[in-house]
Amino acid sequence: MANLASLVGQQKIFFIIGAAFGSFMLGVIMPASPPYTEEFKLPAPQLTSVGKKEKQDLLNIKTAVNQRIEGFTTKAAQIQEQYKKRFNFSVPARFQGAITYEIKLSGKEKVVALTFDDGPWPDTLPILNILKQNKIKATFFWIGRHLQTYPEIGKKVVAEGHAVGNHTWNHQYHQVDHFTATREIEDTGSLIYKITGVKTAMFRPPGGILNNGLAAYAQAQKMVVAMWSTDTKESYSPSPEEIINTVLSNAQSGAVVLMHDGGGNHSNTLKALPQIIAGLKKRGYKFVTLPELLEMQDKELVAQAKSANLPTEKP
Ligand SMILES: [Zn+2]
């Protein structure tokens, strides 16, 4: 037992010596503070020796810095707002779950919304070029499986500032059950978000069919069911002149023009588009996206409601 106790005592001594040596070596190897923090150290402020002038200087600097920060904050808020508008095509509350055709505007400004369905598609690219040359923005309603095939074209549409909406995954006309409607619309919406970062609350039913379960699903999700007021009827293969005539003869402020960029041959639409734009410009029309058009009408309706609540003048 005595031998065992002395053995344990010896081990303790070795351990203590070892630990002390280890700490000493660590101290030698490691500097008091890591060298990489040295250059970031700022001298401690010597506020005790600050005179009147220095105090004023410090105050001025503080004020200038605060002004700059305020400026940055305002700018950041503006950028955030622009970003939100660009990538979140939400709709004013009055249009959530509503069906829209033309958007009636009473203001002096004449505006029209060009919309293109069934893309993204290779024909989307020349349409984008025409829109770019004319510095105008349009609205595209996408088919999910087409976006899956042409994601880069989809990205280009959004990058160039156009609005996008949901036009289902498979472009079905027949009656669908709730499950199918969910997949058709939600899968398309998710892919639009995944590829472009856009969240859209705009839905256009394939073929404009409102009673096959798809529009009802979109309305229940508080999307706006965005129809149109002028149909260029491309499925009947009209000539470029006929397409131009259809659009120009039906022009009115708040008109929503239906054309197609996807799912077929659009050579006549491509030929007609520059003249449609030129003809509308000549008649004093400006081009807006569908979300912009909805926002314009919302503002007008809000203003009308406000003026209607004004107290009537006493006789
Ligand atoms: Zn379609």
Boltz pocket constraint, residues with backbone or C-beta under 6 A from the ligand:
constraints:
  - pocket:
      binder: B
      contacts: [[A, 117], [A, 118], [A, 167], [A, 171], [A, 205], [A, 206], [A, 207]]
      max_distance: 6.0
